[in-house]
Amino acid sequence: MRPQDFRCHTRLRVRWAEVDVQKIVFNAHYLTYADCALTDYWRALALPYEAGMQALGGEIYLKKAEVEFHASARLDDVLDVGLRCAAIGTTSLTFACGIFAGDRLLVTVQLVYVFADPATQTKRPVPPALRAMLEHFEAGGEMVELRTGNWATLGRDATALRMEVFVQEQQIDPAIELDGEDGHCVHAVAYNRLGMPVATGRLLPAQDGVSRIGRMAVQRSVRGQRWGRAVLDALMQAAQARGDMAVALHAQRSAEDFYLRAGFVPEGAAFEEAGIAHIGMRRMLDNS
């Protein structure tokens, strides 16, 4: 078993509380590491776990866990936890997990889950949609579909996601969020393989060759998996295709690094918008 055998990786640093009197990681914590990796696995599938399982009509329950120890992890070791779906049965899912320090295999874990009715905890067949999603991911496939279009086409899904992120999570006034500009914008929405919207954004009309991107939102449980970047890139491509010279945006300060990595540069002083700290940012487009 090697790190490159896995598409999904979780990196963890061993904490003081996880080390026992032998000054090595206490054995039970390796199952916690595997569970953390499984959470990241659903995130890599662009699957908000709770809503996704509700849509699939069931839940997974752990049936068996096996741990084999090869070497010990110690305080401050940086661990690479790889996880993959190794087998899909009629009602079961088997996950293989390797816990590494660099290229050195420390622990292997096997987790067997059963798909079941959450009310009665009785077995159900693994849904074809879940089976297809797992197989597609393990084959290296893309896990989201990016759609761009107008408000009439994408507005319902964009609104649901924006209300979840901006109104419910960030406590922004709905009157501020729904500003009446959406009908004039190009919208982008990323959908997972169950057809659930997981990321969105909009591109306003250009003024003096500069267009504005806004309402960038990613469903909370699947953040950090480049779905927001896919939306941002699609909106920048739409701006470039219509001949805009630059795109600008108001970035929440917590997302400033995200936009810096996408080539945006800050401009002007920080300011508050809707009760949240923002900074203006801009990126030039190549329309030569």
C-alpha positions in Angstrom: 0.0 0.0 0.0 1.4 3.4 -1.1 0.2 7.0 -0.9 -0.2 7.1 -4.6 -2.8 4.3 -4.4 -5.3 6.9 -3.1 -7.0 9.8 -4.8 -8.4 11.2 -1.5 -5.8 12.4 1.1 -6.2 13.9 4.6 -3.2 15.5 6.3 -3.1 15.5 10.1 -0.5 16.5 12.7 -0.3 14.4 15.8 -1.4 16.3 18.9 -0.2 15.9 22.5 -3.6 14.6 23.6 -3.3 11.7 21.1 0.0 10.3 22.5 0.0 7.7 25.3 2.5 6.8 28.1 4.7 5.0 25.5 5.0 8.4 23.7 3.3 7.0 20.6 -0.2 7.6 19.3 -2.7 5.6 21.3 -4.1 2.9 19.1 -7.8 4.0 19.1 -6.9 7.3 17.6 -6.1 5.7 14.3 -9.8 5.0 13.8 -10.4 8.6 14.4 -7.9 9.5 11.7 -9.7 7.1 9.3 -13.0 8.7 10.2 -11.6 12.2 9.5 -10.5 10.8 6.1 -13.9 9.5 5.3 -15.4 13.0 6.0 -12.9 14.4 3.5 -13.8 11.6 1.1 -17.5 12.8 0.9 -16.2 16.3 0.5 -14.0 15.2 -2.4 -17.1 13.7 -4.0 -18.8 17.1 -3.7 -21.4 15.4 -1.5 -22.9 17.4 1.4 -23.2 14.3 3.7 -26.5 14.9 5.5 -28.4 16.3 2.6 -26.8 13.8 0.2 -27.8 10.8 2.3 -31.4 12.2 2.6 -31.5 12.5 -1.2 -30.3 8.9 -1.5 -33.0 7.6 0.9 -30.7 6.0 3.5 -27.7 6.2 5.7 -24.5 4.3 6.2 -23.7 2.4 9.4 -20.3 1.0 10.4 -20.4 -2.8 10.5 -16.8 -3.7 10.9 -13.4 -2.0 11.5 -10.1 -3.7 11.2 -6.8 -2.1 12.1 -3.3 -3.5 11.4 -0.3 -1.8 12.9 3.1 -1.6 11.1 4.8 1.2 12.9 4.0 4.0 15.4 3.2 7.7 14.9 4.7 10.1 17.4 4.0 13.6 18.6 4.2 16.3 15.8 4.4 13.7 13.0 2.5 14.9 9.9 0.4 12.1 8.7 -1.0 11.4 5.3 -4.2 9.5 5.5 -5.3 8.0 2.2 -8.8 6.5 1.7 -10.5 4.8 -1.1 -13.7 2.8 -1.7 -12.3 -0.6 -2.3 -15.5 -2.6 -2.9 -19.3 -2.1 -3.3 -21.5 -4.9 -2.4 -25.3 -5.3 -2.6 -25.8 -3.4 0.7 -22.3 -2.7 1.8 -19.4 -0.3 1.1 -15.8 -1.3 2.0 -13.2 1.5 2.5 -9.5 0.9 2.6 -7.3 3.4 4.5 -3.6 3.8 4.7 -1.9 6.0 7.3 1.5 7.2 6.2 4.4 9.3 7.6 6.0 10.4 4.3 6.1 7.2 2.2 6.3 5.0 5.3 3.2 3.0 6.0 2.2 3.1 9.6 -1.3 1.6 9.8 -3.8 0.1 7.5 -7.5 0.3 8.3 -10.5 -1.4 6.7 -14.0 0.0 7.3 -17.1 -1.9 6.2 -20.4 0.1 6.2 -23.9 -1.0 5.5 -26.4 1.2 3.7 -29.7 1.1 5.7 -33.0 2.7 6.4 -32.2 5.4 9.1 -35.6 4.8 10.8 -35.3 1.0 11.3 -31.6 0.5 10.6 -32.5 -2.4 8.3 -30.3 -3.0 5.2 -31.1 -1.5 1.9 -29.4 -2.0 -1.5 -26.7 0.6 -2.2 -28.5 3.1 -4.4 -27.4 3.1 -8.1 -26.7 6.8 -7.9 -24.3 6.4 -5.0 -22.6 3.4 -6.6 -22.1 5.4 -9.8 -20.7 8.3 -7.9 -18.2 6.2 -6.0 -17.1 4.4 -9.1 -16.7 7.6 -11.1 -14.6 9.2 -8.4 -12.3 6.2 -8.1 -11.9 6.1 -11.9 -10.6 9.7 -11.7 -13.7 11.5 -13.0 -14.8 15.0 -12.4 -17.3 15.3 -9.5 -19.1 18.5 -10.5 -20.7 19.8 -13.6 -20.4 23.6 -14.2 -23.3 25.3 -15.8 -23.5 29.0 -16.9 -26.7 30.8 -17.9 -29.3 33.4 -17.0 -31.4 33.8 -13.9 -34.4 32.1 -15.4 -32.4 29.0 -15.9 -30.2 28.9 -12.8 -31.9 31.3 -10.4 -33.7 28.7 -8.2 -30.6 26.7 -7.4 -28.4 29.8 -7.0 -30.9 31.3 -4.6 -31.2 28.2 -2.5 -27.4 28.1 -2.1 -26.9 31.8 -1.5 -29.7 31.8 1.1 -28.0 28.9 2.9 -24.6 30.6 2.9 -25.2 34.3 3.2 -28.5 34.5 5.1 -28.5 31.4 7.3 -24.7 31.0 7.9 -23.5 34.6 7.7 -26.7 36.3 9.0 -26.9 38.8 6.1 -30.2 40.5 5.7 -32.2 38.8 2.8 -33.0 42.3 1.5 -29.3 42.9 0.9 -28.7 39.5 -0.6 -31.5 39.7 -3.1 -30.7 43.1 -4.6 -32.6 43.0 -7.8 -29.5 42.7 -10.0 -29.7 39.0 -10.8 -31.8 39.3 -13.9 -29.0 41.3 -15.6 -26.2 38.8 -14.7 -24.5 35.8 -16.1 -24.7 33.1 -13.4 -22.6 30.0 -12.8 -23.7 27.0 -10.7 -21.6 23.8 -9.9 -23.7 20.7 -9.5 -22.6 17.4 -7.9 -23.5 14.1 -9.5 -26.8 14.0 -7.6 -27.8 17.3 -9.3 -27.4 19.2 -6.0 -26.0 22.8 -6.3 -22.7 23.1 -4.4 -21.2 26.4 -5.6 -22.4 29.5 -7.4 -21.5 33.1 -8.4 -22.6 35.8 -10.8 -21.1 38.2 -13.3 -22.6 41.7 -13.6 -22.6 43.8 -16.8 -19.4 45.6 -17.6 -19.0 49.3 -17.0 -16.1 51.0 -18.9 -14.7 47.6 -19.7 -14.7 46.4 -16.1 -17.2 43.7 -15.0 -17.9 42.7 -11.4 -18.1 39.2 -9.9 -20.2 38.7 -6.9 -22.3 36.4 -4.7 -19.6 33.7 -4.7 -20.9 30.9 -2.4 -19.8 27.3 -1.7 -21.9 24.9 0.3 -20.2 24.8 3.7 -19.4 21.1 4.0 -17.7 20.8 0.6 -15.4 23.8 0.8 -11.8 23.5 0.0 -12.2 21.2 -3.0 -11.8 23.8 -5.8 -15.6 24.1 -6.6 -15.5 27.8 -5.9 -12.4 28.2 -8.2 -14.3 26.4 -11.0 -17.2 28.9 -10.7 -14.7 31.8 -10.5 -12.9 30.6 -13.6 -16.1 30.1 -15.5 -17.2 33.7 -14.7 -13.9 35.1 -15.8 -14.0 33.2 -19.0 -17.5 34.6 -19.7 -16.2 38.1 -19.0 -13.2 37.6 -21.4 -15.4 36.1 -24.1 -17.5 39.3 -24.2 -14.4 41.5 -24.4 -14.2 42.8 -20.9 -10.8 44.2 -20.0 -10.9 43.4 -16.3 -13.0 41.9 -13.5 -13.3 43.4 -10.0 -15.0 42.1 -6.9 -15.5 42.8 -3.2 -13.8 39.9 -1.4 -14.6 39.0 2.2 -11.3 39.3 4.0 -11.6 35.6 5.0 -11.5 34.7 1.3 -8.8 37.1 0.3 -6.1 34.4 -0.1 -8.5 32.5 -2.4 -8.7 35.4 -4.8 -5.0 36.1 -4.6 -4.3 32.6 -5.8 -6.6 33.3 -8.7 -4.5 36.3 -9.8 -6.5 39.1 -8.2 -4.7 42.0 -6.5 -6.1 44.2 -3.7 -7.0 47.8 -4.4 -7.9 50.4 -1.9 -8.5 50.2 1.8 -10.5 47.5 3.6 -14.2 48.3 4.3 -17.3 46.9 5.8 -20.2 45.6 3.7 -23.3 43.9 5.2 -21.5 43.9 8.5 -18.5 41.9 7.2 -15.0 43.1 6.5 -14.2 43.2 2.7 -11.5 44.5 0.4 -11.7 45.5 -3.3 -9.7 43.3 -5.7 -9.2 43.3 -9.4 -7.7 41.1 -12.2 -6.9 42.2 -15.7 -8.0 40.0 -18.6 -6.0 39.2 -21.7 -8.1 40.2 -24.7 -5.2 40.9 -27.0 
